[in-house]
Amino acid sequence: MPATTNSELDRALGELRRCISTLRSHHGDNVTIRRLANGVERLEIDAAELPARGRPVAGEVVYVPDTPYDPALWRDVDDEGIGGHRRGDR
């Protein structure tokens, strides 16, 4: 049996959500419908933890570009090991 891809799983979970929505419109928002919706939500949470294609796997080499970082990323950041920046607001 071929392995199911994450996109197939996402489509199946989306279809389940649509089915539950249809059931809710026909039967109202009752305990059983809410339990089904909760089950799909739990499946989505678990599916989000699956490794995705293209994501690095442990031991895989990840290349970091040599281009400079945006200086805005470092605004208001203290340097590790030197005790932080002294500001004139003491």
Secondary structure, DSSP 4 states (H G I P E B T S, - for coil): -PPPPHHHHHHHHHHHHHHHHHHHHHH-S-HHHHHHHHHHHHHHHHHHTSPPTTSPPTT-------SPPPGGGGTT-PPTTTT----TT-
